[in-house]
């Protein structure tokens, strides 16, 4: 019994330090934003009536046969049980005049929970709301504080931007340059959708290009798309970026992705988004990676 207060002290101290850090540096308050540490060590939040949790979906590297990084995804819940889409939650927060705060607490959750996955390794892919790109200077500096406080360098953060939702090239260029100046990597997200502009690939030279999930699914049934996929992947490589094939939901789609020359893969067939504590290595992917190595050796 005498040892119980000693064991409890580090936990209380850790939470109290985080409370102070968020309030003074990030203008976030544990009580106002409902930030809570769970028994697993992960964090969740209740903000503007929405319960927020983080899920992580792995991105696999077929060349290494292992994990490359994780995309952080928001999992909002209305009330105690009704699951909601992130888009709805952000729209709800915007209507309440709390979009910046909502995005801030969401990113904070992602970083705090990311610590449960890797202490020193791996990339974290984070989505940025299009309406917040213009405030990257002010908003980005605030976010950096939580990264530095948790020993996560900006070089391990990949900012995902849906370029199709940004009308003006100059606005997109300014946002990308500002993030790059701070050390972040850049990913063009959902590239290949109907609204994408291919000329933006060589204009902005992102570090990653994440293909729209519909492309690999369309390639499964449309031979023309399947024939064009290797060329698109080569174009992305020619500008110095790494292509990421997303939306892989079947073995056939994975085979097509491998045959097209891709090496970075993401999709439900490989791993569904789960909490940090639930993440497991994909033996399926390691088997597929072995097949790639055999083909290349042949």
SEMAR-380368 format. One record per residue (C-alpha): residue number from 0; residue in three letters; chain; x, y negated, z. Coordinates in pm, whole numbers. Layout:
! residues N
@k=NUM r=ALA c=A u=X v=Y w=Z
...
! end
This chain:
! residues 298
@k=0 r=UNK c=A u=0 v=0 w=0
@k=1 r=UNK c=A u=286 v=-233 w=78
@k=2 r=UNK c=A u=410 v=-210 w=-282
@k=3 r=UNK c=A u=80 v=-320 w=-439
@k=4 r=UNK c=A u=134 v=-701 w=-413
@k=5 r=UNK c=A u=484 v=-664 w=-562
@k=6 r=UNK c=A u=351 v=-478 w=-870
@k=7 r=UNK c=A u=68 v=-726 w=-919
@k=8 r=UNK c=A u=289 v=-1034 w=-901
@k=9 r=UNK c=A u=456 v=-1013 w=-1248
@k=10 r=UNK c=A u=117 v=-973 w=-1420
@k=11 r=UNK c=A u=-33 v=-1272 w=-1241
@k=12 r=UNK c=A u=279 v=-1476 w=-1314
@k=13 r=UNK c=A u=272 v=-1382 w=-1684
@k=14 r=UNK c=A u=-93 v=-1482 w=-1726
@k=15 r=UNK c=A u=-42 v=-1804 w=-1534
@k=16 r=UNK c=A u=258 v=-1898 w=-1747
@k=17 r=UNK c=A u=60 v=-1830 w=-2063
@k=18 r=UNK c=A u=-230 v=-2038 w=-1930
@k=19 r=UNK c=A u=3 v=-2333 w=-1873
@k=20 r=UNK c=A u=174 v=-2287 w=-2207
@k=21 r=UNK c=A u=-152 v=-2290 w=-2401
@k=22 r=UNK c=A u=-292 v=-2589 w=-2216
@k=23 r=UNK c=A u=16 v=-2812 w=-2234
@k=24 r=UNK c=A u=160 v=-2719 w=-2573
@k=25 r=UNK c=A u=-135 v=-2595 w=-2776
@k=26 r=UNK c=A u=-419 v=-2786 w=-2617
@k=27 r=UNK c=A u=-591 v=-2453 w=-2552
@k=28 r=UNK c=A u=-749 v=-2368 w=-2221
@k=29 r=UNK c=A u=-802 v=-2011 w=-2097
@k=30 r=UNK c=A u=-1141 v=-2102 w=-1957
@k=31 r=UNK c=A u=-1267 v=-2317 w=-2244
@k=32 r=UNK c=A u=-1162 v=-2065 w=-2508
@k=33 r=UNK c=A u=-1242 v=-1757 w=-2304
@k=34 r=UNK c=A u=-895 v=-1609 w=-2353
@k=35 r=UNK c=A u=-863 v=-1287 w=-2158
@k=36 r=UNK c=A u=-596 v=-1022 w=-2125
@k=37 r=UNK c=A u=-733 v=-668 w=-2145
@k=38 r=UNK c=A u=-601 v=-369 w=-1952
@k=39 r=UNK c=A u=-424 v=-257 w=-2273
@k=40 r=UNK c=A u=-216 v=-575 w=-2273
@k=41 r=UNK c=A u=-402 v=-714 w=-2574
@k=42 r=UNK c=A u=-596 v=-1039 w=-2576
@k=43 r=UNK c=A u=-942 v=-1138 w=-2688
@k=44 r=UNK c=A u=-1139 v=-1461 w=-2675
@k=45 r=UNK c=A u=-1492 v=-1592 w=-2658
@k=46 r=UNK c=A u=-1529 v=-1923 w=-2840
@k=47 r=UNK c=A u=-1843 v=-2110 w=-2952
@k=48 r=UNK c=A u=-2040 v=-1801 w=-2850
@k=49 r=UNK c=A u=-1837 v=-1564 w=-3070
@k=50 r=UNK c=A u=-1626 v=-1284 w=-2924
@k=51 r=UNK c=A u=-1295 v=-1262 w=-3111
@k=52 r=UNK c=A u=-1063 v=-962 w=-3140
@k=53 r=UNK c=A u=-762 v=-893 w=-3360
@k=54 r=UNK c=A u=-729 v=-598 w=-3594
@k=55 r=UNK c=A u=-414 v=-513 w=-3787
@k=56 r=UNK c=A u=-396 v=-337 w=-4123
@k=57 r=UNK c=A u=-55 v=-196 w=-4218
@k=58 r=UNK c=A u=125 v=-274 w=-4541
@k=59 r=UNK c=A u=343 v=17 w=-4650
@k=60 r=UNK c=A u=669 v=24 w=-4842
@k=61 r=UNK c=A u=701 v=328 w=-5068
@k=62 r=UNK c=A u=1074 v=276 w=-5118
@k=63 r=UNK c=A u=1142 v=299 w=-4745
@k=64 r=UNK c=A u=854 v=539 w=-4681
@k=65 r=UNK c=A u=757 v=331 w=-4382
@k=66 r=UNK c=A u=572 v=25 w=-4258
@k=67 r=UNK c=A u=661 v=-311 w=-4410
@k=68 r=UNK c=A u=434 v=-535 w=-4206
@k=69 r=UNK c=A u=78 v=-594 w=-4090
@k=70 r=UNK c=A u=-203 v=-824 w=-4194
@k=71 r=UNK c=A u=-387 v=-972 w=-3898
@k=72 r=UNK c=A u=-764 v=-973 w=-3941
@k=73 r=UNK c=A u=-1021 v=-1142 w=-3722
@k=74 r=UNK c=A u=-1298 v=-919 w=-3584
@k=75 r=UNK c=A u=-1574 v=-1147 w=-3453
@k=76 r=UNK c=A u=-1874 v=-1018 w=-3259
@k=77 r=UNK c=A u=-2192 v=-1211 w=-3183
@k=78 r=UNK c=A u=-2325 v=-1141 w=-2838
@k=79 r=UNK c=A u=-2183 v=-815 w=-2712
@k=80 r=UNK c=A u=-2246 v=-579 w=-3003
@k=81 r=UNK c=A u=-2341 v=-747 w=-3333
@k=82 r=UNK c=A u=-2033 v=-741 w=-3558
@k=83 r=UNK c=A u=-1993 v=-1039 w=-3790
@k=84 r=UNK c=A u=-1778 v=-1124 w=-4091
@k=85 r=UNK c=A u=-1482 v=-1361 w=-4036
@k=86 r=UNK c=A u=-1620 v=-1592 w=-4307
@k=87 r=UNK c=A u=-1945 v=-1630 w=-4116
@k=88 r=UNK c=A u=-1761 v=-1699 w=-3790
@k=89 r=UNK c=A u=-1545 v=-1969 w=-3951
@k=90 r=UNK c=A u=-1850 v=-2129 w=-4113
@k=91 r=UNK c=A u=-2028 v=-2123 w=-3778
@k=92 r=UNK c=A u=-1730 v=-2290 w=-3610
@k=93 r=UNK c=A u=-1710 v=-2552 w=-3887
@k=94 r=UNK c=A u=-2078 v=-2639 w=-3845
@k=95 r=UNK c=A u=-2013 v=-2682 w=-3473
@k=96 r=UNK c=A u=-1726 v=-2921 w=-3551
@k=97 r=UNK c=A u=-1471 v=-2675 w=-3409
@k=98 r=UNK c=A u=-1298 v=-2540 w=-3719
@k=99 r=UNK c=A u=-945 v=-2646 w=-3623
@k=100 r=UNK c=A u=-984 v=-2519 w=-3267
@k=101 r=UNK c=A u=-1137 v=-2194 w=-3391
@k=102 r=UNK c=A u=-850 v=-2134 w=-3631
@k=103 r=UNK c=A u=-599 v=-2225 w=-3361
@k=104 r=UNK c=A u=-731 v=-1979 w=-3109
@k=105 r=UNK c=A u=-761 v=-1709 w=-3378
@k=106 r=UNK c=A u=-397 v=-1745 w=-3476
@k=107 r=UNK c=A u=-295 v=-1749 w=-3112
@k=108 r=UNK c=A u=-476 v=-1420 w=-3059
@k=109 r=UNK c=A u=-303 v=-1267 w=-3359
@k=110 r=UNK c=A u=44 v=-1363 w=-3237
@k=111 r=UNK c=A u=-16 v=-1253 w=-2878
@k=112 r=UNK c=A u=-146 v=-918 w=-3000
@k=113 r=UNK c=A u=129 v=-884 w=-3260
@k=114 r=UNK c=A u=374 v=-848 w=-2973
@k=115 r=UNK c=A u=210 v=-514 w=-2897
@k=116 r=UNK c=A u=327 v=-378 w=-3234
@k=117 r=UNK c=A u=687 v=-492 w=-3274
@k=118 r=UNK c=A u=923 v=-660 w=-3036
@k=119 r=UNK c=A u=1179 v=-757 w=-3299
@k=120 r=UNK c=A u=1078 v=-617 w=-3639
@k=121 r=UNK c=A u=811 v=-637 w=-3907
@k=122 r=UNK c=A u=626 v=-913 w=-4088
@k=123 r=UNK c=A u=294 v=-1059 w=-3982
@k=124 r=UNK c=A u=64 v=-1167 w=-4267
@k=125 r=UNK c=A u=-177 v=-1443 w=-4163
@k=126 r=UNK c=A u=-464 v=-1594 w=-4361
@k=127 r=UNK c=A u=-506 v=-1971 w=-4367
@k=128 r=UNK c=A u=-846 v=-2134 w=-4407
@k=129 r=UNK c=A u=-839 v=-2340 w=-4731
@k=130 r=UNK c=A u=-977 v=-2650 w=-4558
@k=131 r=UNK c=A u=-688 v=-2649 w=-4311
@k=132 r=UNK c=A u=-410 v=-2649 w=-4569
@k=133 r=UNK c=A u=-415 v=-3028 w=-4591
@k=134 r=UNK c=A u=-347 v=-3054 w=-4216
@k=135 r=UNK c=A u=-45 v=-2825 w=-4229
@k=136 r=UNK c=A u=189 v=-3086 w=-4079
@k=137 r=UNK c=A u=-8 v=-3143 w=-3760
@k=138 r=UNK c=A u=-182 v=-2807 w=-3740
@k=139 r=UNK c=A u=132 v=-2612 w=-3836
@k=140 r=UNK c=A u=344 v=-2774 w=-3566
@k=141 r=UNK c=A u=95 v=-2672 w=-3300
@k=142 r=UNK c=A u=99 v=-2313 w=-3425
@k=143 r=UNK c=A u=479 v=-2302 w=-3423
@k=144 r=UNK c=A u=483 v=-2356 w=-3048
@k=145 r=UNK c=A u=304 v=-2031 w=-2979
@k=146 r=UNK c=A u=544 v=-1850 w=-3214
@k=147 r=UNK c=A u=852 v=-1989 w=-3046
@k=148 r=UNK c=A u=713 v=-1931 w=-2698
@k=149 r=UNK c=A u=665 v=-1564 w=-2786
@k=150 r=UNK c=A u=1001 v=-1522 w=-2961
@k=151 r=UNK c=A u=845 v=-1472 w=-3305
@k=152 r=UNK c=A u=1048 v=-1669 w=-3563
@k=153 r=UNK c=A u=861 v=-1831 w=-3851
@k=154 r=UNK c=A u=1064 v=-1612 w=-4090
@k=155 r=UNK c=A u=854 v=-1314 w=-3976
@k=156 r=UNK c=A u=527 v=-1491 w=-4062
@k=157 r=UNK c=A u=379 v=-1468 w=-4412
@k=158 r=UNK c=A u=116 v=-1733 w=-4479
@k=159 r=UNK c=A u=-153 v=-1598 w=-4711
@k=160 r=UNK c=A u=-313 v=-1861 w=-4933
@k=161 r=UNK c=A u=-610 v=-1799 w=-5160
@k=162 r=UNK c=A u=-494 v=-2022 w=-5442
@k=163 r=UNK c=A u=-820 v=-1973 w=-5631
@k=164 r=UNK c=A u=-1000 v=-2175 w=-5362
@k=165 r=UNK c=A u=-765 v=-2475 w=-5400
@k=166 r=UNK c=A u=-863 v=-2699 w=-5690
@k=167 r=UNK c=A u=-566 v=-2936 w=-5699
@k=168 r=UNK c=A u=-216 v=-2813 w=-5775
@k=169 r=UNK c=A u=-51 v=-3098 w=-5583
@k=170 r=UNK c=A u=-243 v=-3014 w=-5267
@k=171 r=UNK c=A u=-138 v=-2651 w=-5296
@k=172 r=UNK c=A u=224 v=-2747 w=-5368
@k=173 r=UNK c=A u=240 v=-2979 w=-5067
@k=174 r=UNK c=A u=102 v=-2708 w=-4838
@k=175 r=UNK c=A u=345 v=-2445 w=-4966
@k=176 r=UNK c=A u=644 v=-2681 w=-4938
@k=177 r=UNK c=A u=552 v=-2780 w=-4583
@k=178 r=UNK c=A u=525 v=-2420 w=-4472
@k=179 r=UNK c=A u=849 v=-2329 w=-4647
@k=180 r=UNK c=A u=1033 v=-2618 w=-4481
@k=181 r=UNK c=A u=948 v=-2459 w=-4147
@k=182 r=UNK c=A u=1073 v=-2117 w=-4251
@k=183 r=UNK c=A u=746 v=-1940 w=-4326
@k=184 r=UNK c=A u=714 v=-1704 w=-4621
@k=185 r=UNK c=A u=430 v=-1755 w=-4867
@k=186 r=UNK c=A u=186 v=-1507 w=-5019
@k=187 r=UNK c=A u=-67 v=-1586 w=-5290
@k=188 r=UNK c=A u=-369 v=-1383 w=-5183
@k=189 r=UNK c=A u=-639 v=-1214 w=-5394
@k=190 r=UNK c=A u=-455 v=-1288 w=-5715
@k=191 r=UNK c=A u=-630 v=-1157 w=-6022
@k=192 r=UNK c=A u=-978 v=-1269 w=-5923
@k=193 r=UNK c=A u=-1186 v=-1455 w=-6179
@k=194 r=UNK c=A u=-1076 v=-1792 w=-6041
@k=195 r=UNK c=A u=-700 v=-1724 w=-6032
@k=196 r=UNK c=A u=-455 v=-1933 w=-6233
@k=197 r=UNK c=A u=-162 v=-1727 w=-6362
@k=198 r=UNK c=A u=49 v=-2039 w=-6429
@k=199 r=UNK c=A u=57 v=-2101 w=-6055
@k=200 r=UNK c=A u=284 v=-1799 w=-6014
@k=201 r=UNK c=A u=582 v=-1972 w=-6175
@k=202 r=UNK c=A u=478 v=-2317 w=-6052
@k=203 r=UNK c=A u=488 v=-2223 w=-5684
@k=204 r=UNK c=A u=708 v=-1909 w=-5683
@k=205 r=UNK c=A u=556 v=-1738 w=-5378
@k=206 r=UNK c=A u=744 v=-1471 w=-5184
@k=207 r=UNK c=A u=454 v=-1226 w=-5220
@k=208 r=UNK c=A u=157 v=-1189 w=-5452
@k=209 r=UNK c=A u=-126 v=-982 w=-5311
@k=210 r=UNK c=A u=-341 v=-852 w=-5593
@k=211 r=UNK c=A u=-716 v=-879 w=-5565
@k=212 r=UNK c=A u=-857 v=-552 w=-5432
@k=213 r=UNK c=A u=-1091 v=-526 w=-5731
@k=214 r=UNK c=A u=-796 v=-478 w=-5967
@k=215 r=UNK c=A u=-691 v=-134 w=-5843
@k=216 r=UNK c=A u=-1053 v=-26 w=-5817
@k=217 r=UNK c=A u=-1122 v=-145 w=-6170
@k=218 r=UNK c=A u=-805 v=28 w=-6293
@k=219 r=UNK c=A u=-948 v=359 w=-6173
@k=220 r=UNK c=A u=-1233 v=341 w=-6424
@k=221 r=UNK c=A u=-1110 v=96 w=-6688
@k=222 r=UNK c=A u=-815 v=215 w=-6898
@k=223 r=UNK c=A u=-741 v=-136 w=-7026
@k=224 r=UNK c=A u=-695 v=-267 w=-6672
@k=225 r=UNK c=A u=-485 v=37 w=-6589
@k=226 r=UNK c=A u=-263 v=-30 w=-6892
@k=227 r=UNK c=A u=-225 v=-399 w=-6801
@k=228 r=UNK c=A u=-138 v=-342 w=-6435
@k=229 r=UNK c=A u=234 v=-254 w=-6486
@k=230 r=UNK c=A u=281 v=-570 w=-6693
@k=231 r=UNK c=A u=123 v=-788 w=-6425
@k=232 r=UNK c=A u=345 v=-633 w=-6160
@k=233 r=UNK c=A u=651 v=-698 w=-6376
@k=234 r=UNK c=A u=553 v=-1064 w=-6424
@k=235 r=UNK c=A u=530 v=-1104 w=-6047
@k=236 r=UNK c=A u=874 v=-948 w=-6005
@k=237 r=UNK c=A u=1018 v=-1167 w=-6281
@k=238 r=UNK c=A u=937 v=-1482 w=-6081
@k=239 r=UNK c=A u=1115 v=-1333 w=-5779
@k=240 r=UNK c=A u=807 v=-1233 w=-5580
@k=241 r=UNK c=A u=704 v=-897 w=-5432
@k=242 r=UNK c=A u=368 v=-761 w=-5554
@k=243 r=UNK c=A u=137 v=-607 w=-5295
@k=244 r=UNK c=A u=-137 v=-379 w=-5429
@k=245 r=UNK c=A u=-436 v=-402 w=-5197
@k=246 r=UNK c=A u=-774 v=-230 w=-5181
@k=247 r=UNK c=A u=-644 v=128 w=-5220
@k=248 r=UNK c=A u=-933 v=353 w=-5116
@k=249 r=UNK c=A u=-867 v=685 w=-5293
@k=250 r=UNK c=A u=-579 v=918 w=-5377
@k=251 r=UNK c=A u=-631 v=842 w=-5745
@k=252 r=UNK c=A u=-597 v=469 w=-5681
@k=253 r=UNK c=A u=-276 v=531 w=-5488
@k=254 r=UNK c=A u=-141 v=738 w=-5777
@k=255 r=UNK c=A u=-224 v=457 w=-6021
@k=256 r=UNK c=A u=-56 v=202 w=-5793
@k=257 r=UNK c=A u=259 v=415 w=-5777
@k=258 r=UNK c=A u=259 v=477 w=-6154
@k=259 r=UNK c=A u=221 v=104 w=-6220
@k=260 r=UNK c=A u=553 v=39 w=-6049
@k=261 r=UNK c=A u=423 v=-106 w=-5724
@k=262 r=UNK c=A u=601 v=-36 w=-5396
@k=263 r=UNK c=A u=401 v=-233 w=-5136
@k=264 r=UNK c=A u=55 v=-94 w=-5070
@k=265 r=UNK c=A u=-242 v=-173 w=-4847
@k=266 r=UNK c=A u=-587 v=-19 w=-4822
@k=267 r=UNK c=A u=-835 v=191 w=-4627
@k=268 r=UNK c=A u=-702 v=513 w=-4781
@k=269 r=UNK c=A u=-366 v=451 w=-4613
@k=270 r=UNK c=A u=-490 v=291 w=-4291
@k=271 r=UNK c=A u=-797 v=101 w=-4174
@k=272 r=UNK c=A u=-767 v=-218 w=-3967
@k=273 r=UNK c=A u=-744 v=-126 w=-3597
@k=274 r=UNK c=A u=-624 v=-282 w=-3274
@k=275 r=UNK c=A u=-252 v=-285 w=-3204
@k=276 r=UNK c=A u=-282 v=0 w=-2955
@k=277 r=UNK c=A u=-462 v=219 w=-3208
@k=278 r=UNK c=A u=-207 v=186 w=-3488
@k=279 r=UNK c=A u=-57 v=516 w=-3598
@k=280 r=UNK c=A u=204 v=599 w=-3864
@k=281 r=UNK c=A u=53 v=729 w=-4187
@k=282 r=UNK c=A u=183 v=1080 w=-4260
@k=283 r=UNK c=A u=-20 v=1064 w=-4582
@k=284 r=UNK c=A u=184 v=770 w=-4700
@k=285 r=UNK c=A u=516 v=934 w=-4612
@k=286 r=UNK c=A u=408 v=1233 w=-4822
@k=287 r=UNK c=A u=320 v=1000 w=-5111
@k=288 r=UNK c=A u=654 v=822 w=-5071
@k=289 r=UNK c=A u=831 v=1157 w=-5103
@k=290 r=UNK c=A u=649 v=1215 w=-5430
@k=291 r=UNK c=A u=774 v=877 w=-5555
@k=292 r=UNK c=A u=1133 v=966 w=-5467
@k=293 r=UNK c=A u=1104 v=1301 w=-5647
@k=294 r=UNK c=A u=966 v=1130 w=-5958
@k=295 r=UNK c=A u=1243 v=873 w=-5957
@k=296 r=UNK c=A u=1509 v=1142 w=-5916
@k=297 r=UNK c=A u=1364 v=1326 w=-6216
! end
